[in-house]
Amino acid sequence: MKFMEYQAREVFEEYGIPVKKAVVIDSLENIDEQIKGLTFPLVVKAQVQIGGRGKAGGVQFAEDSDSLKAICAKMLHSVLKGHKVNKIMIVEKAEGISEMYLSIILDRLSKRPMIIFSSQGGVDIEETAVTNPEAIIKVPIYPEVGVQKYTVHYLINKSGIDKGLLEPLYDIISKLYKVFLAIDALIVEINPLLVCAENEIIALDGKVDVDDSALYRQPKVLEYRDSIQEEALVLEARKYKFLYIPVEEGGDVAVISNGSGMLMSCIDHITKAGMTVGAVLDLGGGATSDKIKEAVRIMLSNTDIKYLFINIFGGITRCNEVAEGVKIAMELQPKGKCVIVRLEGTNKEMGIEIIKSINYDVVSVDGLVEGVEELYKRRQQ
């Protein structure tokens, strides 16, 4: 689960990492009241989960109240690189001497947290990694000992930055590591990490990605996730522990399956056949007929979807449970939508018999290719 910038900033502030004062708005009402306590000049930052936000116009500067209101009116609810801007963070502008980069990631190769540091931070850090890779320093963290001051000595000596930054940099790295552990993160990143006068260091922007498999023990992270304004069907599916993924706007084909590999294979075949997938839903494992019913209901409630392909390999998920869920769902659905079902695995024969007994536009097929062929034929009628 990826945090919005304002959420990362809140966590940094909670753990004592220095940040500038800020507010988050989702409407243009009472802006003057909302920014009370902030000092101009201010930075207006679109809260969207994309890279290159600044170069795309998602970061702008306001010198006074009038310019702030004009920027907010133009930015809020606009579309930035395909993402709608539902929230804006307004933060005090910081003046600094230089920008650094700092992150802690879960390194799969060494199987431990890894500090990644560069004295050349900012918007062009990706370019720096390519053109000047020696400027990117990586140091593992051994969980038995945590972050040690000698590690920060090494980063400073290797990068050639001012040795007076030892104490503030050690403080921030130690706190960032606490964040990393506390929220089960895959990555916590500060970019840029701004060096100000008298060796003060401030986190100007943050990125946080939390391991989805750990969300069950992260109630605050779950609150963050649900506070992000998402498509209604994403939230509806989440109630049943489904993963609903919008694919192509206006697509009239939807797919339900159990596993990301199966979903990707379905999307590939359907797209190659000249059709457009509007959305997919991953059931996970062990879905009962009641949950299958809800999955079908959710997918067919999308008014753009006319055709639903259900492709299930039944191991933990039994084929007869899938078929019963489809049957119940179709009895409750408005007519006019076609459902194609491919079942394979446990209780396959029972499932196929149930599908054949449904008195609506529901078809059983033997495989993925046959299912896509049936979809194409139905769309041509």
C-alpha positions in Angstrom: 0.0 0.0 0.0 1.5 3.3 -1.1 1.0 6.4 1.0 0.1 9.8 -0.4 2.8 12.4 0.3 0.8 14.1 3.1 0.3 10.7 4.8 4.1 10.1 4.7 4.7 13.6 6.1 2.3 12.9 9.0 4.1 9.7 9.9 7.5 11.5 9.7 6.2 14.2 12.0 4.9 11.6 14.4 8.3 10.1 14.7 10.1 13.4 15.1 11.6 13.8 11.6 11.7 17.5 10.9 9.1 18.7 8.4 7.6 22.1 7.4 4.2 23.1 8.6 1.4 22.1 6.2 -2.4 21.6 5.8 -4.3 19.4 3.4 -7.5 20.6 1.6 -10.1 18.8 -0.5 -12.2 21.9 -1.2 -11.8 25.5 -2.0 -14.0 26.7 0.9 -12.5 28.8 3.6 -8.9 28.6 2.3 -7.8 31.6 4.4 -9.1 29.9 7.5 -7.5 26.6 6.6 -4.0 28.1 6.1 -4.1 30.2 9.2 -0.9 29.6 11.0 1.2 29.1 7.8 3.6 31.7 6.6 4.0 32.7 3.0 5.6 31.9 0.6 3.8 28.5 0.3 4.1 25.5 -1.9 1.0 23.9 -3.4 1.4 20.2 -4.0 -1.0 17.9 -5.8 -1.6 14.7 -3.8 -1.3 12.0 -6.5 0.8 8.8 -6.6 2.9 9.5 -9.6 6.5 10.4 -10.4 7.5 13.6 -12.1 4.7 15.5 -10.4 6.6 18.7 -10.2 7.6 18.8 -13.9 4.0 18.1 -14.8 2.7 21.2 -12.9 1.7 19.4 -9.7 4.0 21.5 -7.5 3.6 25.3 -7.6 4.6 28.3 -5.5 2.3 31.0 -4.0 3.6 34.3 -2.7 0.3 35.6 -1.4 -3.3 34.7 -0.7 -4.5 35.7 -4.2 -2.0 33.5 -6.0 -2.6 30.7 -3.7 -6.4 30.7 -4.4 -5.8 30.8 -8.1 -3.4 27.9 -8.0 -5.7 25.8 -5.8 -8.7 26.5 -8.0 -6.8 25.4 -11.1 -5.2 22.3 -9.5 -7.9 20.8 -7.3 -10.0 18.2 -9.1 -7.8 18.6 -12.2 -6.3 15.5 -13.9 -2.5 15.2 -13.6 -0.8 12.6 -15.8 -4.1 10.6 -15.8 -4.7 10.9 -12.0 -7.5 13.1 -10.6 -6.3 15.5 -7.9 -8.7 15.1 -5.0 -6.4 16.6 -2.3 -3.8 19.3 -2.2 -1.2 19.8 0.4 -0.2 23.4 1.2 3.2 23.6 2.9 5.5 26.4 4.0 8.4 26.9 1.5 11.8 26.0 2.9 15.1 27.7 1.9 18.2 25.5 1.9 21.8 25.0 0.8 21.7 21.6 -0.8 19.4 18.6 -1.4 20.2 15.0 -0.5 18.4 11.7 -1.0 17.7 9.2 1.8 15.7 6.0 1.8 15.5 2.6 3.7 14.3 -0.3 1.6 13.8 -4.0 2.2 16.6 -5.5 0.1 15.5 -8.8 -1.3 19.0 -9.9 -2.2 20.6 -9.4 1.2 17.3 -10.1 3.1 17.7 -7.1 5.3 17.0 -3.4 5.4 19.2 -1.2 3.2 20.1 2.5 3.6 20.4 4.2 0.2 21.9 7.7 0.4 23.1 10.4 -2.0 24.4 13.9 -1.6 22.7 14.7 -4.9 18.9 14.5 -4.2 15.9 16.1 -5.8 13.8 15.6 -8.9 16.7 14.2 -11.0 17.7 11.4 -8.6 16.8 8.7 -11.2 19.1 10.4 -13.7 21.9 10.6 -11.1 21.6 6.8 -10.5 22.2 6.3 -14.3 24.8 8.9 -15.1 26.7 9.0 -11.8 26.0 5.7 -10.0 29.0 6.2 -7.6 27.0 9.1 -6.0 24.5 6.5 -4.8 25.7 4.8 -1.6 24.1 1.6 -0.2 24.7 0.3 3.3 22.9 -2.7 4.9 21.3 -2.4 8.3 21.9 -5.5 10.5 18.7 -5.8 12.6 20.6 -7.2 15.6 22.4 -3.8 16.0 20.2 -1.3 14.1 21.5 2.0 12.8 24.9 2.8 14.3 26.8 6.1 14.2 29.8 4.6 12.4 27.4 3.8 9.5 26.6 7.5 9.2 30.3 8.4 9.5 30.8 6.1 6.4 28.0 7.8 4.5 29.5 11.2 5.2 33.0 10.3 4.3 32.0 8.4 1.2 29.8 11.2 -0.1 32.1 14.1 0.9 29.5 16.1 2.7 30.1 18.4 5.7 31.1 16.4 8.7 28.9 18.8 10.8 25.9 16.9 9.4 26.8 13.8 11.4 24.5 14.3 14.4 21.4 15.5 12.5 21.8 12.9 9.8 22.3 10.1 12.3 19.1 11.4 14.1 17.0 11.3 11.0 18.3 7.9 9.7 17.6 6.4 13.2 14.1 7.8 13.2 13.4 6.8 9.6 14.5 3.2 10.5 12.0 3.3 13.4 9.2 4.2 10.9 10.4 1.5 8.6 10.0 -1.2 11.3 6.9 0.2 12.9 4.7 0.2 9.8 6.1 -2.9 8.1 7.4 -0.8 5.2 9.0 -2.0 2.0 10.4 1.5 1.5 10.5 4.8 3.3 12.1 7.6 1.3 12.9 11.3 1.8 13.6 13.1 -1.4 14.7 15.8 -1.2 16.3 15.9 2.3 17.1 19.6 2.5 20.2 20.9 4.2 19.6 24.3 5.7 21.6 26.9 7.5 23.5 25.7 10.7 23.3 22.1 9.5 19.5 21.8 10.0 18.0 19.0 7.9 14.3 18.9 6.8 12.3 16.3 5.0 10.6 18.1 2.1 8.9 15.1 0.4 8.3 11.5 1.4 7.4 8.2 -0.1 6.2 5.2 1.9 5.2 1.8 0.7 3.8 -0.7 3.2 3.8 -4.5 2.7 0.2 -5.5 1.9 0.6 -8.8 3.7 1.1 -6.9 7.0 -1.9 -4.6 6.7 -3.9 -6.8 9.1 -1.7 -5.6 11.9 -1.5 -2.0 10.8 -4.9 -0.4 11.7 -3.6 3.2 11.2 -2.3 2.3 7.7 -5.7 0.8 6.9 -7.3 4.1 7.9 -4.8 5.9 5.6 -5.7 3.5 2.7 -9.4 4.0 3.1 -9.1 7.8 3.4 -7.7 8.0 -0.1 -10.6 8.7 -2.4 -10.8 5.6 -4.7 -13.3 4.3 -7.1 -16.4 3.1 -5.3 -16.1 -0.4 -6.6 -12.5 -0.7 -5.2 -13.8 0.1 -1.7 -16.9 -2.2 -2.2 -14.7 -5.1 -3.2 -12.3 -4.5 -0.3 -15.1 -5.2 2.1 -15.1 -8.9 0.9 -11.3 -9.0 0.8 -11.4 -8.9 -3.0 -8.9 -6.9 -5.1 -10.8 -4.9 -7.8 -8.6 -3.3 -10.4 -9.9 -0.8 -13.0 -8.1 -1.5 -16.2 -9.3 0.5 -19.3 -12.0 3.2 -19.0 -14.9 2.3 -21.2 -13.9 -1.3 -21.5 -17.0 -3.6 -21.7 -15.3 -6.9 -20.6 -14.6 -7.8 -17.0 -12.7 -10.7 -15.6 -13.0 -12.6 -12.3 -10.2 -15.0 -11.4 -8.2 -16.3 -8.4 -4.6 -15.1 -8.8 -2.7 -12.3 -10.5 -1.1 -14.7 -13.0 -4.5 -15.9 -14.2 -5.8 -12.4 -14.4 -2.9 -11.2 -16.5 -3.2 -14.1 -18.8 -6.9 -13.3 -19.3 -6.2 -9.7 -20.0 -3.5 -10.6 -22.6 -5.7 -13.0 -24.5 -8.7 -10.7 -24.5 -6.7 -7.7 -25.6 -5.0 -9.7 -28.4 -8.5 -10.6 -29.6 -9.3 -6.9 -30.1 -11.5 -6.5 -27.0 -11.0 -4.1 -24.1 -11.0 -5.1 -20.4 -12.7 -2.6 -18.2 -11.9 -4.1 -14.8 -10.7 -7.3 -13.2 -11.3 -8.8 -9.7 -9.0 -11.2 -7.8 -11.0 -13.5 -5.5 -8.0 -14.7 -3.6 -8.4 -18.3 -2.3 -11.2 -20.2 -0.7 -14.1 -18.1 -1.9 -17.6 -19.5 -0.9 -20.7 -19.2 -2.9 -21.8 -16.2 -0.9 -18.6 -14.4 -1.8 -18.8 -15.4 -5.4 -22.3 -13.9 -5.5 -20.9 -10.6 -4.2 -18.0 -10.7 -6.7 -20.4 -11.1 -9.6 -22.7 -8.4 -8.3 -19.8 -6.0 -7.9 -18.5 -6.5 -11.4 -21.9 -6.4 -13.1 -22.9 -3.3 -11.2 -20.3 -1.4 -13.4 -22.6 0.0 -16.1 -19.8 -0.2 -18.7 -19.4 -3.9 -18.3 -21.5 -6.1 -20.7 -19.5 -9.3 -20.6 -18.0 -11.1 -17.7 -15.4 -13.8 -18.0 -15.0 -16.0 -14.8 -11.8 -18.1 -15.0 -11.3 -20.3 -12.0 -8.8 -22.9 -11.1 -10.4 -24.7 -8.2 -8.1 -25.9 -5.5 -9.0 -24.2 -2.3 -11.9 -22.6 -4.2 -14.3 -25.4 -5.2 -15.9 -25.2 -8.6 -19.4 -26.1 -7.3 -19.2 -23.1 -4.9 -18.3 -20.8 -7.7 -21.2 -22.1 -9.8 -23.7 -21.7 -7.0 -22.5 -18.2 -6.4 -22.9 -17.3 -10.1 -26.4 -18.8 -10.2 -27.5 -16.8 -7.1 -26.0 -13.6 -8.5 -27.6 -14.0 -11.9 -31.0 -14.5 -10.4 -30.7 -11.1 -8.8 -29.2 -9.3 -11.8 -31.0 -7.2 -14.4 -31.0 -9.2 -17.7 -28.8 -8.2 -20.7 -25.3 -9.1 -19.5 -23.4 -12.2 -20.6 -21.3 -14.3 -18.3 -18.8 -16.9 -19.5 -17.5 -19.4 -17.0 -14.4 -21.6 -17.2 -14.0 -24.0 -14.3 -11.1 -26.3 -13.6 -10.2 -28.3 -10.5 -12.1 -29.6 -7.5 -15.7 -30.5 -8.1 -15.5 -29.4 -11.7 -18.3 -31.6 -13.0 -20.7 -30.5 -10.3 -19.9 -26.9 -11.1 -20.5 -27.4 -14.8 -23.9 -29.0 -14.2 -24.9 -26.1 -12.0 -23.9 -23.6 -14.7 -25.9 -25.4 -17.3 -29.0 -25.2 -15.1 -28.9 -21.4 -15.0 -31.7 -19.9 -17.1 -29.9 -16.8 -18.1 -27.1 -15.8 -20.5 -24.4 -17.9 -18.8 -22.1 -20.2 -20.8 -19.7 -22.8 -19.6 -16.4 -23.3 -21.6 -13.5 -25.7 -21.3 -10.5 -23.3 -21.2 -9.1 -19.8 -21.4 -8.8 -19.8 -25.2 -12.3 -21.1 -25.6 -13.6 -18.5 -23.2 -12.0 -15.7 -25.2 -13.4 -17.1 -28.4 -16.9 -17.2 -26.9 -16.5 -13.6 -25.7 -15.6 -12.5 -29.2 -18.5 -14.4 -30.8 -21.0 -12.9 -28.3 -19.7 -9.4 -28.9 -20.1 -9.8 -32.7 -23.8 -10.8 -32.4 
